[in-house]
Amino acid sequence: MQNGYALHGEATSYSQAVAATVQDEDLVESIARGDKDAMRVLYARHGVRVYRFILRMTGDVSLSEDLLSEVFFNVWRQADTFEAKSKVSTWLLAIARYKAMSALRRRSHEQLDDEKAAVIEDPSDDPEITLHATQRSALVRKCLTKLAPAHRQVIDLVYYHEKSIEEVAQVVGIPANTVKTRMFYARARMAQLLAEAGVERAWL
C-alpha cells in the first residue's frame, strides 16, 4: 500500500502479546498521532473482515482490494475525527460501505458477477471438512447475491460481522426500526433461497 504507511512486511514495536491487549480505541488514538505500528495492528485485526464485507458488496476481488486500501488510508488521515460514539469496527464498516456504494454507483452499468466471490478457507480443518464448508459457504454467498442490496447489507452485518441492530443502523445510516424491517424481509427471502439451494435453514 503506497499511502504514507506500510501494512505488510515491516517490523512493529508492538509484540504479539501487547498487540492482543491494546483496545481498538487506543490504536486509533495512536494512529492520530502518526503511529504506523498502531496502524499495522489495526489493519491486522480488522483488514480481512473489512475486505470480505466489501467483497460481498461488490463481487469484485480487484476492486475490493483497492477499496480496502482506501478505507485504511482514510483511517490514517482521519483518525483524529473518530469520536468513539460507536465501536471502531462499526466505524470501519461504515467507511467501507460508503466506499463500496460510491464505487458501485460509478459502475452501475455493470452486473455483479457471482463467480468473483472469493473463498477463504480455514487451514485448521481437514480436506473433507474444508470442502464441505467451502461448498456450503459458496451456496450461502450465492443466495446472498440474490437479495436486494439493502437487504444483503443488513444480513451481512448481522451474521458475518455480528453487529447489533443499533450498530447496523449506524453503519447504514438508517433508523433501527428500518433495519428490523429489512432484516425481517431479508431473513424470509434467505430462508426461501437456502431451501431451494438445499442448505439447512439453521444458518439463519
N, C-alpha and C positions, 0 to 999 in steps of 0.2 A: 504494500500500500504506500503510495507516494504522496502523502498529505501532511507532511511535517512530523510524522511519527512513524515508527515501525511496529508491527504487531507480531512478526514472526522472526525466529532465528536469532534473537538477541537475548543476552542475559538480563535478569531483572534483580533488583535489590530485595525483592520480596521472596523469602523462602517459601516452599510449598506449605509448610505448617502455618506460617504467618499469613500468607495469602488466603488460606482457607478460613481464617478467623476474622479478617477485615470485612466490615459491613460495606454493602454497595454504596451507601450514602457517603461513607468516609472516602471511598475510592473516588467518587465524583468530586468531593471537595479537594482531594489531592490533584485530580486532573485539572481542576480550575486554576490550580497554582502551577500548572505546567509539568506535572509529574508523569513522565512517559511510562514508567514502570506500572503505575496505577492504571494507566490506560490499557496496558497489555493484560493485566489481571482481569479487568472488567471485560475485555474482549474474550479472553479465555473462558470466562464464566458464562457469558451470555451470547457469544457470537454464533454458535451453532443453532440455538433456539430461534434467534432473530432471523438467521438465514433461512431456516425451514419455514418460518412464518411468511417471509417474503416470497419464497419459492411456491408455497401453496397458493398465494395470491396471484402470482404472475405466470407460473408454469414454465418459466424460462431460466435455465441454470445460469447462463452468462449474465443476463440482466440482473438476476438476484445477487450474484457476486458483486457486481458493480454497485448496486443499491446498498448492500451491506457495508461496503467501504464508505459510501456517502453517509450512512447512519452514524457510524463511529467517527467520521470526520466532523459531523455536526456536534457530536458529544464533545470532541476535543476542543472545538471552537466555542461551544456554548455551555460548557459545564457550569459556569458561574450563574447561569439563568435557572438552574434546577432549584426549585423551592421546596422539595420534599413534601409536597402535598399528596403525592402518590408514591408507590414503590418505584425504584429505579427501573426495574424490569418493565413496569407499566409504561413509564416514560419512554423507554427504548422502543417498545412495540408501537407506541403512538407515533414516534418519529418514523419508524419503519412503514407503518400503514400509510402515512402521508406520502412518503417517497414512492411506495408501490402504486398508490392510487394516481399520483401525478404521472408516473411512467406509463401506466395503463391508459390514462387519458390521451397521452401523446401517441399511443399506439392502438387507439380504439378501433382502427380498421382491421387489426389482426385478430384472428381467432386464437384463443388459448389452446395450446397443444397438450392434450392429456399425457402424451408419451414422454414429455420432458421432465416430469416429476422424478426426482432422484430418490433412491432407496439407500438409507444409511443403516447398515446392519450392526447388530450387537455382536462383537467378536467373542463374547463370553459364551454364546450359545453354540451347540454342536451343529453341524451342517443341516441335519434334518429339521431341527427346531428353527434354525435360521430361515430355511427355505419356506417352511410353513408360515412363519411370522411375516416373512417378506411378501409372500403371495397374499396373505390376508391384509397386510398393510397396504399393498398396492390396490386391492379391491376397495378398501375404505377410502383411499385417496381418490380413486376414480369416481366413487359415489359423491365425494365432496365437490369435485369439479362440476357436478351436475346441479348443485344447489345454486340459487341466485347469489350473486356476490355478497350482498348484505347478510344473508343467512350463513354463507360459508365463513365469513369473518367471525361471527359470534361463536359458531361451533368450534372453530379453530382455537379461539382464545380461551374458551371454557375448558375444552377437553385436552388440547395439546399444551396449553400454557397455564392451565389450572387457575385462571383468573375468575374472580367473583363477578357477579352481575354489576356491582358498582365499579369495579376496575375496568370491565369491558366498556361500560358507559363512558369512562374517562378516555380510553383508547380511541373509541369510535366517534366520540363527541355527540352522543345522543342520550336522552333520558333513560334511567334504569328501567322504567316500565316498557319503553320501546324495545330494550334489549330482551326483556322477558317475553314479549310478544313474538319477536323474531326467533327466540330460542324455541318457543312452542311450535311454530310452523316448521322451523329447521329440523327439529327432532322428529316430527311426524314424517317429513319428507325423507330424512335419512333412514328412518326405520323401514319405509317402503323400498327405498333403493337398495338397502342392505339385504332385505329379504329377497328381492329379485336377484341379487348377486350371490345369494347363498351364504351370507355372513350372518352369524347369530346376532339377534337384536341386543344381546347383553352388552355389546360395545357401547350402547347409549345408557 
